[in-house]
Amino acid sequence: MEKLRQFHKEATYVRENLINLSSNFLQMLLDLSGKKILVTGIANNRSIAWGIAQQLHSAGAELGITYLPDEKGRFETKVRELTAPLNPSLFLPLNVQDNSQIKEVFNAISDKWGNLDGLVHCLAFAGKEELIGNYSDTSVEGFSRALEISAYSLAPLCKYAKPLFTEGAGVVTLTYLGAERAIPNYNVMGVAKAALEASVRYLSAELGNDKQVRVNAISAGPIRTLASSAIGGILEMIHNVEEKSPLRRTVTQVEVGNTAAFLLSDLSSGISGQTIYVDAGYCINGM
Ligand SMILES: NC(=O)c1ccc[n+]([C@@H]2O[C@H](COP(=O)([O-])OP(=O)(O)OC[C@H]3O[C@@H](n4cnc5c(N)ncnc54)[C@H](O)[C@@H]3O)[C@@H](O)[C@H]2O)c1
């Protein structure tokens, strides 16, 4: 049994490294050079936004990075150090609950870049107490906060980005299967993700006409991150996917990053308003 466990561990290690290695060839397949893209939502090296930022950088994009400011400046220091190798030309504080910070971010983009080719919205929040137990126990404050940060925030970001968007620019946000299925403990975040996916369709309809701007969501399989660790039973969710998904595993941040790079590239010019699943196929299962 121990040998089998060790073999599984080693096989996982080799597979993850193969997936990561493939990122080194990304620019040969997909070229984002000359594109200026804002990435929100990096908290640490487990963040999905970090996987996305790395892949956008590998494909040649110039990056702007935001971090969530806190009193002690801990996120700022951590995210600055982490992202330094990607040479971001903009590094800005952004709490989406503060409209003046949203405006500041786009003022800075306007001053520094003059325009914007891509926007990655990769952030969410719900109180830990809302992510366990019964959905009917959700407090009104918890509901409002989760919906404001995790779903509503995409609208003002798009509003201020709109005049700066170049022809064919792209917006990518992150969602989860809990938007359309009842997943234990996901609760209010599922409702927020349903609102987010609907927002993607409305924003897609709004932004497409003028400059062919495309808005899409990636529905990622469960990955261990700071945000997901707040969800009751996240390890069980991951094991379930490893057992039952067609690929018999969950996905990596880098795989999500590759799809984001595709959605922000001209290769996906005909795709808008969609939810694209990067979940090792799990969502097709009936049982
Ligand atoms: N990890 C998963 O299993 C999974 C699966 C599907 C979708 N997602 C989604 O991916 C996105 C990124 O999450 P993650 O799992 O990488 O976790 P994470 O904790 O690394 O990222 C969440 C980010 O949200 C930011 N954030 C929270 N409140 C904010 C606010 N008020 N203003 C600005 N930023 C704020 C945090 O600073 C953090 O960087 C989220 O939308 C999440 O719901 C995650």
Ligand as a Chemical Component Dictionary entry (heavy atoms), coordinates in Angstrom:
data_LIG
# 
_chem_comp.id                   LIG 
_chem_comp.type                 NON-POLYMER 
_chem_comp.pdbx_formal_charge   0 
_chem_comp.three_letter_code    LIG 
# 
loop_
_chem_comp_atom.comp_id 
_chem_comp_atom.atom_id 
_chem_comp_atom.alt_atom_id 
_chem_comp_atom.type_symbol 
_chem_comp_atom.charge 
_chem_comp_atom.model_Cartn_x 
_chem_comp_atom.model_Cartn_y 
_chem_comp_atom.model_Cartn_z 
_chem_comp_atom.pdbx_ordinal 
LIG N1  N1  N 0  -9.127  27.464 -6.149 1  
LIG C1  C1  C 0  -10.172 26.893 -6.721 2  
LIG O1  O1  O 0  -10.464 25.719 -6.507 3  
LIG C2  C2  C 0  -11.017 27.677 -7.700 4  
LIG C3  C3  C 0  -11.833 26.993 -8.607 5  
LIG C4  C4  C 0  -12.612 27.717 -9.506 6  
LIG C5  C5  C 0  -12.573 29.102 -9.468 7  
LIG N2  N2  N 1  -11.763 29.745 -8.573 8  
LIG C6  C6  C 0  -11.749 31.215 -8.575 9  
LIG O2  O2  O 0  -10.469 31.669 -8.927 10 
LIG C7  C7  C 0  -10.318 32.997 -8.454 11 
LIG C8  C8  C 0  -8.987  33.127 -7.737 12 
LIG O3  O3  O 0  -9.009  32.394 -6.519 13 
LIG P1  P1  P 0  -7.815  31.473 -6.031 14 
LIG O4  O4  O 0  -8.400  30.141 -5.771 15 
LIG O5  O5  O -1 -6.648  31.592 -6.919 16 
LIG O6  O6  O 0  -7.490  32.044 -4.579 17 
LIG P2  P2  P 0  -6.530  33.232 -4.078 18 
LIG O7  O7  O 0  -6.801  33.387 -2.632 19 
LIG O8  O8  O 0  -5.131  33.004 -4.470 20 
LIG O9  O9  O 0  -7.086  34.479 -4.899 21 
LIG C9  C9  C 0  -8.195  35.223 -4.478 22 
LIG C10 C10 C 0  -7.798  36.680 -4.658 23 
LIG O10 O10 O 0  -8.912  37.531 -4.391 24 
LIG C11 C11 C 0  -8.361  38.713 -3.863 25 
LIG N3  N3  N 0  -9.382  39.519 -3.219 26 
LIG C12 C12 C 0  -10.240 39.168 -2.220 27 
LIG N4  N4  N 0  -10.982 40.231 -1.864 28 
LIG C13 C13 C 0  -10.617 41.267 -2.675 29 
LIG C14 C14 C 0  -11.010 42.618 -2.803 30 
LIG N5  N5  N 0  -11.944 43.152 -2.000 31 
LIG N6  N6  N 0  -10.417 43.390 -3.747 32 
LIG C15 C15 C 0  -9.462  42.880 -4.554 33 
LIG N7  N7  N 0  -9.022  41.603 -4.468 34 
LIG C16 C16 C 0  -9.593  40.813 -3.555 35 
LIG C17 C17 C 0  -7.307  38.197 -2.888 36 
LIG O11 O11 O 0  -6.395  39.208 -2.549 37 
LIG C18 C18 C 0  -6.673  37.095 -3.694 38 
LIG O12 O12 O 0  -5.587  37.582 -4.437 39 
LIG C19 C19 C 0  -11.537 33.275 -7.570 40 
LIG O13 O13 O 0  -12.513 33.940 -8.345 41 
LIG C20 C20 C 0  -12.007 31.876 -7.243 42 
LIG O14 O14 O 0  -13.378 31.827 -6.885 43 
LIG C21 C21 C 0  -10.987 29.060 -7.691 44 
# 
loop_
_chem_comp_bond.comp_id 
_chem_comp_bond.atom_id_1 
_chem_comp_bond.atom_id_2 
_chem_comp_bond.value_order 
_chem_comp_bond.pdbx_ordinal 
LIG N1  C1  SING 1  
LIG C1  O1  DOUB 2  
LIG C1  C2  SING 3  
LIG C2  C3  SING 4  
LIG C2  C21 DOUB 5  
LIG C3  C4  DOUB 6  
LIG C4  C5  SING 7  
LIG C5  N2  DOUB 8  
LIG N2  C6  SING 9  
LIG N2  C21 SING 10 
LIG C6  O2  SING 11 
LIG C6  C20 SING 12 
LIG O2  C7  SING 13 
LIG C7  C8  SING 14 
LIG C7  C19 SING 15 
LIG C8  O3  SING 16 
LIG O3  P1  SING 17 
LIG P1  O4  DOUB 18 
LIG P1  O5  SING 19 
LIG P1  O6  SING 20 
LIG O6  P2  SING 21 
LIG P2  O7  DOUB 22 
LIG P2  O8  SING 23 
LIG P2  O9  SING 24 
LIG O9  C9  SING 25 
LIG C9  C10 SING 26 
LIG C10 O10 SING 27 
LIG C10 C18 SING 28 
LIG O10 C11 SING 29 
LIG C11 N3  SING 30 
LIG C11 C17 SING 31 
LIG N3  C12 SING 32 
LIG N3  C16 SING 33 
LIG C12 N4  DOUB 34 
LIG N4  C13 SING 35 
LIG C13 C14 SING 36 
LIG C13 C16 DOUB 37 
LIG C14 N5  SING 38 
LIG C14 N6  DOUB 39 
LIG N6  C15 SING 40 
LIG C15 N7  DOUB 41 
LIG N7  C16 SING 42 
LIG C17 O11 SING 43 
LIG C17 C18 SING 44 
LIG C18 O12 SING 45 
LIG C19 O13 SING 46 
LIG C19 C20 SING 47 
LIG C20 O14 SING 48 
# 
